[in-house]
Every structure is written in structure tokens, then in C-alpha cells.
């Protein structure tokens, strides 16, 4: 009995949907820390106040600025845009940089890369032409790199669980 192909439908997520909680490398102890949006802010989502918290060493910083750091283009950010701290979920591969803001973002990349049938959202439904999935680098979307992408995603997930 043949198995049906794994199907992925684009949820129309953008990069901004994953900015509420970002996993970063603590600048003090070099372990997993989190940059979180303050929950009751009246500011627009990307400009809401943030808080950097490390549970390992107790570091806590607050960001309430108006401007965020620059994005680094198709290779992905090397650091978060608020505190300039290096992303935790980042790995260099022979094809390019694989990165994610948090485990939900990483899960989206894993579901997309593992699917044999990928359905993208039509842009004319919402007027939104470039979703996060549509902006993934070509090497991530290529079927010939599927195993390498899934291996990289699994390594990134394990790094959060082990903290190293």
C-alpha cells in the first residue's frame, strides 16, 4: 500500500510572526537566553519593548528603543535585531546559513523541508506576496538538500534541549 506524500500548506507566516520570542546566546554566560516581547504593550508588534532574560546566570536587560538593527538579507540574521546578540538557532552549512528565531520557526522549516508536496499560498488572496516560506533560500527548498536541511534542523533542536 503506497504512502501518501507528506503535504505542507503555507500558513502565510512572515518573519514578524516569530519576533515575539527569540532564542539567543547569552552575552554573559554563553548559554540559551530569550528575547521576549512585553505582553501588554500598545506599540506595534516589531517595535514593542523587549526583555532579554537568561535563566542560567540571571542576566536581564530591557529594550525600549524605536529602531531595530538591520536585517542581513537572504543569508539570515547573525544576531537579533533588538540587542544585537547572536542567535542560538544558527548553523553554518556548506550551502549557507540555516537559522530560526525559536522552536516554532524551526518547526515550520522542518515541516516544509520534510514535505514532498509543498503548496504555497496564492498571493492574491491576501495581497501578501512573500511569506516566510516563499523567502527561504533556494538551497533549503531544493529536494536534493532535504536530508541535510533536516539534519541541521534536528541538530539545532537538540542544541536547545542540551543547552550547548
C-alpha positions in Angstrom: 0.0 0.0 0.0 1.7 3.3 -1.1 2.0 6.0 1.5 0.6 9.4 0.7 3.2 12.2 0.3 3.8 14.5 3.2 1.9 17.6 2.4 2.8 21.1 3.5 0.5 24.1 3.1 1.9 27.5 3.6 0.4 29.0 6.7 1.2 32.5 5.4 3.5 33.3 8.3 6.0 36.1 7.9 9.3 36.8 9.7 7.4 39.2 12.0 5.2 36.4 13.4 8.2 34.9 15.1 9.7 38.0 16.7 7.7 37.7 20.0 10.2 35.2 21.4 13.8 34.8 20.1 16.3 32.3 21.4 19.8 34.0 21.6 23.2 33.2 23.1 23.6 35.0 26.5 26.3 37.6 26.3 27.4 36.9 29.8 27.4 33.1 30.2 27.1 31.9 26.5 24.1 29.7 27.2 20.5 29.9 25.9 18.7 33.1 26.7 15.4 34.5 25.4 14.4 37.9 24.0 10.7 38.3 24.6 8.1 41.0 23.7 6.4 42.7 26.6 2.9 41.3 26.6 0.8 44.5 27.3 2.4 47.0 25.0 0.5 49.4 22.9 3.4 49.7 20.4 3.2 47.9 17.0 4.5 44.4 17.2 8.1 44.8 15.8 8.6 48.0 17.9 7.2 46.8 21.2 9.5 46.8 24.3 11.6 43.7 24.7 13.3 42.0 27.5 16.5 39.8 27.3 16.4 37.1 30.1 18.9 34.4 30.8 17.8 31.7 33.3 21.3 30.4 33.7 23.1 33.5 35.0 20.2 35.8 35.8 21.0 38.4 33.2 18.1 40.8 32.4 18.1 43.7 30.0 15.3 45.9 28.7 15.0 47.3 25.2 12.6 50.1 24.7 14.1 51.8 21.6 12.3 52.9 18.5 14.7 51.5 15.8 15.8 47.9 15.3 19.0 46.7 13.8 19.4 45.9 10.1 18.4 42.6 8.6 21.3 40.8 6.8 19.4 39.8 3.7 19.0 36.3 2.3 21.7 34.7 4.4 19.6 35.4 7.5 20.5 37.4 10.6 23.6 36.7 12.6 22.1 38.4 15.6 18.7 39.5 16.9 17.6 43.0 15.8 17.0 44.4 19.3 20.0 43.7 21.5 22.5 42.6 18.7 23.1 39.3 20.5 23.9 36.2 18.4 21.0 33.9 17.6 21.1 30.5 19.3 19.4 28.6 16.4 22.0 29.3 13.8 24.2 26.8 12.0 26.5 27.2 9.0 26.2 24.5 6.4 28.2 24.0 3.2 25.3 25.6 1.3 24.6 28.6 3.5 23.3 29.6 6.9 20.4 27.8 8.5 18.7 29.8 11.2 15.5 30.2 13.1 14.2 32.6 15.8 12.6 30.0 18.0 11.4 26.4 18.1 8.1 27.2 16.3 10.1 28.8 13.4 12.4 25.8 13.4 9.3 23.5 13.2 7.9 25.4 10.2 11.2 25.0 8.4 11.3 21.3 9.3 7.7 20.7 8.1 8.5 22.5 4.8 11.8 20.7 4.2 10.4 17.3 5.0 7.3 17.6 2.8 7.3 16.0 -0.7 4.3 18.0 -1.7 4.6 21.8 -1.0 1.7 24.1 -1.6 2.3 27.8 -1.4 -0.3 30.3 -0.6 -1.6 32.3 -3.5 -0.6 35.9 -3.1 -3.8 37.3 -4.5 -5.9 36.0 -1.5 -4.4 38.4 1.0 -2.2 40.7 -1.1 0.8 39.3 0.7 3.3 38.2 -1.9 6.2 37.0 0.2 5.6 34.7 3.1 8.4 33.3 5.2 8.3 30.0 3.2 8.5 31.9 -0.1 11.6 33.7 1.2 13.6 30.6 2.2 16.9 30.3 0.3 16.9 28.1 -2.8 19.2 25.5 -1.2 16.7 24.9 1.6 13.8 24.4 -0.8 15.8 22.1 -3.1 14.7 18.4 -2.7 18.3 17.3 -3.2 19.3 19.0 0.1 16.3 17.7 2.1 18.3 15.3 4.2 21.0 17.9 5.0 18.4 20.5 6.0 16.5 18.1 8.2 19.8 17.0 9.9 20.7 20.7 10.5 17.2 21.3 12.0 17.5 18.3 14.3 20.9 19.5 15.5 19.6 22.9 16.2 16.6 21.5 18.1 19.0 19.2 20.2 21.2 22.2 21.0 18.2 23.9 22.7 17.5 20.8 24.8 21.1 20.3 25.8 22.0 24.0 26.1 25.2 23.6 24.2 
